[in-house]
Amino acid sequence: MPIHINGKKAVIGALALSLAFGGGYAAAPHAAYAAANGLNTPFSDISSGHWAEKHVAKLALQNIISGYPNGTFAPSKDVSQQEAVLMALRFAGLMDKVDNDPSAVIEFNDSFVVSNSFKKYVLVAFNEGLLDTSEMSQAANVPGTPWGTKPASREWVTKLIIKAIGKTGLADGLKNTPSSFTDGGQIDSRYLGYVNAAVELELVKGVTETTFQPKANITRASLATILSFAQAQFEVDYEGQTSGIVSKLSDSSLTVYENGVETSYALDENTLYYTYKNTVPISKSNLLLYGDITVIAKDGVAKYVEVKSDTVHTTTVAGTFLRNVADEKKIYLWINKVPVPFDYNDSVIVEDTAGTPVKLSDLKADSPISIVQDSFRDKPLVVKIVTAPVASQNTVKGLFFSTDGKIITIKEGSSLSTKYLAKEVEVEIEGLKEAALDDLLKETDQVELTLNADEQVTKIKVESRKVEVLDQAKIASFVEDMKLLTIVDAEGKNPKSLYLTDKTKVDFYGTFISVESSYDLLLQGTQVILSYTGDKVVSIKIVTSYTGKFVSIDTLDYELKLKLDTGATLTLPYSANYVETPGSNTTPLAQLKKDDLITVELNPTQESVIKIKAHRDVTYTVQVIDIMNKKIRVQPATGSAFELSIKDLPLTDKDGKEATIGNISVGSSITASYVGLLPTAIRVN
C-alpha cells in the first residue's frame, strides 16, 4: 500500500537494517577502559576536562548518541544531515514511530537522496514535522550533492532542534528580529527565526563571543551539546532516567522522591556528578539533600547524577518540645501556645546543635527545638530534629518500695525517696526478657535508677537478683487453692515447689493467658519451660516446641536428638517427613547436618515432633527498595528475584547495631535469617 508524504510516495518493500549513529560501540569494554584511565565518558578520545564531556556522557547514557567500534567518539567529526535527523528522533523520544519492518522499501524522488539505512528515520522526521518540504526543493537545487550525507550546517541543525522541541511558534515570532551576532547577516532568512529562538532558549552559543558561523558544519560534540541544553525545554522519559528530589543520601546510595514514589540507587566509583550551572564535574559531596536531581541509572546503579537547582525543599519550624507519640510517629511542639503535631518516619535524624546524635526519648519537655520538615511530599515528614545538648545522666541506688506507673519510691538507708518516671522507662532484670515495672519485687529488689536532666527515671536495673530458667521441667502437681506448683526434672527427680502469682506470665502457643485460665493446663506430666526468682514463678511456657542443635536422627525408630542451649540432649519421637527451609517445606530430612540449628514443633499431647524448621541465613542482592511499604525486591544467588516484606522485622547493620530501611541501598547485600519458611530478622551487610 503506497504512503504519500509531502507529495512524494513511499512504497512498502525491503529495507536494510538500521545503523546506529556512529556505528555503535561495545559499552562494557570501553566503559571499563574509561574507568581505568580516569575518563568520564565511555569514549577514549573525550578526555577528562573536554568542553563537551558532560553532554556526551549524558547523551551516551540516554542512548541518544553512540561511538565507534574502536571506542572513540570523534567529537570534531562533522555530522551529516541524516545522522542529525536520527539523533533528533532519539532525543525527542520518537524512535517508537520508526517502522522496522524488514520488508519495507521507502522511496523519495531522485533529487532527494538518503542512504538506505536512514530512510525510515527521515520518513518519521517528515511525518512528525521535524522536516518540511523545503528540504526537497533545496536538495533539487544542489544536484550531485546527496541530501542525506551532506554535512549539517549550524543554522540547519538549529532549525531541526527547534522543530523537535515544538518551539516553531517562538521562531516564527523572531524571524524578523535582527541577530545579536556580528555575522548575523550570513544567517539565511529561512533560519533566522530558529537561530534567534535557540539563542533565547540558551540552546546555542556562538563559536566566539560575537560570531555564530551559521554556514559552518556542526560537529558531533557541538550537536551533543545543543541536544543536551534542549532537554531543559523538552522533557523525555529516557530509559533508566529519573528526575525528582533527593530524599536520602549516603556514601553508597541516594534515594529519589518522584510523584509519591521513592527509588534508591547505588553510587559507585564510576558514577558521574554534574551540576546544572556548568560542565565541570563536581564531587559527590556537592549533592544537595532534599534538592532537585536527575539520575540516569542502569541495573540499580546511578551512572549519571546532575544537580538541577540550588533549591532545598525543606522548611524549618521552631518551638518548644511537648511530647513524642512513638506508636503514631508524631512529635508535638508548642508553637504560639498551640500544640502542633509533626509526622516523622524511621529515617528521622535527631541531634543536638553540636551534631551529636540524640534519642527521641531524651528530649526534654519545654526545651527549645527546631524541626526541619520536607516540603515536597503531600504529607510532609520531619527529616531532622535539632535540640540543645542533652545533659549527662546520673544514677541513684536503693531498695525498691513501690510504683504506680508515674512515680517510683525506693528506700535509701532508712529514708524513702520518690522520683518521677520518664515517659519511656527501661527495666532490666538479668535473665528476664522484656522486663516491666510489674516484675519488680517490693522490698526485695535492690535497684539502680538512671535519671535524665529533669531528674526523671529512664532506666531501672535490678542488681540483687536474677531470673533462673528450667527448660526440661515436668509438672509433678499443682494445688490450685495455694497456687503451688511442684515440678521435677526430665528424669522425674529434684522436685522444686514454686508459687504462681498474679504477675506470672503463662505462654500457650505463643499467646499469653491469665493465670486462672491456665489451671486446666497444669496437669501432671506436662512439659514446661519455667523461669523463677526465689520461690516465685516469673513465667511458665507450656512446651509446644524446642529449639536447639540437631544431633542425629534414627529413621528406623523415628527418633530425633536435639541439643539445647543448656547442654542437655533431648530424644524426641517424630512423625514429620520433611524439613521446612527458606522457600521450601519439602526439604528431605537427610539434608539435616550435625549442629544445624532447628526448631521442632510438638503435637498437642507433647508426644511427637510434627514439624521441623531449619534456621538458615540467606544472602540476597537488593534490586528495588519500596520505603513507604517497607518492601524490597531481592535476587538470591540462584533462582528468581522476589519481593520481601521487612515490615516488623528487626534490622541491624553488620556490627549488630539497630538499622532502618534507609540503611539499605540498591545493589547492596542483605542477609535474612529464617526459621523455616518465615524470615525473622534482616542484617544490612
Secondary structure, DSSP 8 states (H G I E B T S, - for coil): --EEETTEEE----------TTS---HHHHHHHHHHTT-SSS-TTS-TT-TTHHHHHHHHHTTS----TTS---TTSB-BHHHHHHHHHHHHT-GGGS---TT------TTS---GGGHHHHHHHHHTTSS-THHHHHHHHSTTS-TTTSB-BHHHHHHHHHHHTT-HHHHHHTTTS--SSTTGGGS-HHHHHHHHHHHHTT----SSSS---TTSB-BHHHHHHHHHHHTTTS----TTEEEEEEEEE-SSEEEEEETTEEEEEE--TT-EEEETT-SS---GGG--TTEEEEEEEETTEEEEEEEEEEEE-EEEEEEEEEEEETTTTEEEEEETTEEEEEEEEEEEEEEETTS-B--GGG--TT-EEEEEEESSSSS--EEEEEE------EEEEEEEEEE-SSEEEEEETTEEEEEEEEEEEEEEBTTBTT--GGG--TTT-EEEEEE-TTS-EEEEEE-S---EEEEEEEEEEEETTTTEEEEE-TTS-S-EEEE--TT-EEEETTEEE-TGGGGGG--TT-EEEEEEETTEEEEEEE-SEEEEEEEEEETTTTEEEEE-TTS-EEEEEB---EEEETTEEEEEGGG--TT-EEEEEE-TTSSSEEEEEEEEEEEEEEEEEETTTTEEEEEESSS--EEEE-TT--EEETTS-B--GGG--TT-EEEEEEETTEEEEEEE-
